[in-house]
């Protein structure tokens, strides 16, 4: 069963505006997908600009929430990756994909976390498919946090007006010894 959860107002509007203002001034690069496609081929699948950022306060806040919400016997939270600050302009999108799979960068991803930073745009819906292959839409809201298994198929529909800003990171798990059996 998939873990799919929305935490409304994880960040407040002011926190989101600060993140947008600080990071949209940075030099953003084309978002990649872990393969060597030409820019033209890439833009058919993913058309977004990104910059990787570190925000210890935000990472700590996310970690505290995750420790309360995610309890898997035999596992504990591993490190939270740096955030990707993502900007989708008009026409920007990301076709159906999962965030786990083969390759070094995907191997340890267990959960994906997406924080919506604004909602003054049109299009840009974050959709996902469960095992029944029906499409569902995450509820838009400034500061909303969406957490789901990294192997879940999801996409961002094309932006038709404005710009969409979000933060994305991936959560790893590491095995602990709490599930070891004893001889007693």
C-alpha positions in Angstrom: 0.0 0.0 0.0 1.3 3.4 -0.9 1.9 6.2 1.6 0.3 9.3 0.2 -0.4 12.2 2.6 -1.0 16.0 2.4 0.0 18.3 5.3 -1.8 21.6 4.8 0.0 24.8 5.7 3.3 23.0 6.5 4.8 26.4 5.7 3.0 29.7 6.0 2.6 32.2 3.2 5.4 34.4 4.5 7.9 31.5 4.7 7.0 30.5 1.1 7.5 34.1 -0.2 10.9 34.3 1.5 12.0 31.0 -0.2 10.7 32.1 -3.6 12.4 35.6 -3.3 15.7 34.1 -2.1 16.0 31.4 -4.7 14.4 32.8 -7.8 17.3 35.3 -7.9 19.8 32.4 -8.2 21.0 31.0 -11.4 18.6 28.2 -12.2 19.5 25.3 -14.5 17.4 23.0 -16.6 16.0 20.2 -14.6 17.4 16.8 -15.7 16.0 13.3 -15.4 19.2 11.3 -14.9 19.9 10.5 -18.5 21.9 12.0 -21.3 19.1 13.4 -23.5 19.4 16.5 -25.7 17.8 19.6 -24.3 15.0 19.3 -26.9 14.3 15.6 -26.0 14.5 16.5 -22.3 11.9 19.3 -22.6 9.4 16.9 -24.0 9.5 15.0 -20.6 10.5 17.7 -18.2 10.6 21.4 -18.7 11.5 23.1 -15.4 14.4 25.2 -14.0 16.0 24.1 -10.7 18.6 25.0 -8.2 19.7 22.8 -5.3 19.5 24.5 -1.9 20.2 23.6 1.7 17.9 24.9 4.4 18.7 23.3 7.8 15.7 24.8 9.5 13.3 23.4 6.9 15.1 20.1 6.9 14.7 19.9 10.7 11.1 20.8 10.5 10.5 18.1 7.9 12.4 15.6 9.9 10.4 16.2 13.0 7.2 15.7 11.1 8.4 12.6 9.5 9.5 11.0 12.8 5.9 11.4 14.0 4.2 10.3 10.9 6.3 7.5 9.5 6.8 4.4 11.6 8.2 1.4 9.8 9.3 -1.5 11.9 13.0 -2.1 11.5 13.8 1.3 9.9 14.5 4.8 10.9 14.9 8.0 8.9 18.1 8.5 7.0 19.4 11.8 5.8 17.1 14.2 4.0 18.6 15.2 0.6 19.1 18.8 -0.3 16.0 20.5 -1.7 15.4 21.2 -5.3 13.9 24.7 -5.7 11.8 24.2 -8.9 10.3 26.8 -11.2 7.8 25.9 -13.9 7.1 28.7 -16.4 4.3 28.7 -19.0 4.5 25.4 -20.8 6.6 23.9 -18.0 5.7 20.4 -17.0 7.0 17.0 -15.9 5.5 13.9 -17.5 4.6 10.7 -15.7 7.6 9.4 -13.7 8.7 7.9 -10.4 11.5 9.2 -8.3 13.0 5.7 -7.6 14.6 3.2 -9.8 18.0 2.2 -11.2 21.0 4.4 -11.0 23.0 6.0 -8.2 20.8 9.0 -7.6 17.5 7.0 -7.4 18.6 4.0 -5.4 18.1 5.2 -1.8 14.9 7.3 -2.3 12.1 5.9 -0.3 9.8 8.9 0.1 9.3 12.1 -2.0 8.4 15.3 -0.3 7.0 18.2 -2.4 6.2 21.6 -0.8 4.0 24.0 -2.9 5.2 27.5 -2.5 2.6 29.5 -4.5 -0.8 29.1 -6.1 -1.0 32.2 -8.4 -0.7 30.1 -11.6 -2.9 28.0 -13.8 -2.3 24.5 -14.8 0.6 22.9 -13.0 -1.5 20.3 -11.1 0.5 17.6 -9.3 -1.2 14.3 -10.2 -0.5 10.8 -9.2 -1.6 7.3 -10.1 -2.2 4.5 -7.7 -2.0 0.8 -8.6 -5.5 1.0 -10.0 -4.0 3.5 -12.6 -6.7 6.1 -11.8 -5.4 9.6 -11.7 -5.7 11.7 -8.6 -4.8 15.4 -7.9 -3.0 16.7 -4.9 -4.9 19.7 -3.3 -3.3 23.0 -4.2 -2.5 25.3 -1.3 0.4 27.6 -0.4 2.7 25.8 2.0 1.1 22.4 1.5 3.4 19.4 1.9 2.8 16.3 -0.1 4.6 13.1 0.9 4.4 9.9 -1.0 6.4 6.7 -1.8 9.1 7.6 -4.4 8.0 4.7 -6.6 4.6 6.3 -7.1 3.9 7.5 -10.6 3.3 11.3 -10.6 3.4 14.3 -12.9 3.1 18.1 -13.1 0.7 19.2 -15.8 1.7 22.1 -18.1 1.6 25.6 -16.8 -0.9 27.7 -18.8 -0.5 31.0 -16.9 2.0 32.3 -14.4 4.9 30.4 -12.7 4.7 27.5 -10.3 7.3 27.3 -7.5 7.9 24.3 -5.3 10.5 22.5 -3.2 11.2 18.8 -3.6 13.4 16.5 -1.6 13.8 12.8 -1.0 13.8 10.9 2.2 16.0 7.8 2.8 15.5 5.1 5.3 18.1 3.1 7.1 17.8 -0.3 8.8 17.9 -0.4 12.6 18.2 -3.3 14.9 14.8 -2.9 16.6 13.3 -5.9 14.8 16.0 -8.4 15.6 14.7 -11.6 17.1 16.2 -12.8 20.4 16.6 -16.4 21.6 14.7 -15.6 24.8 
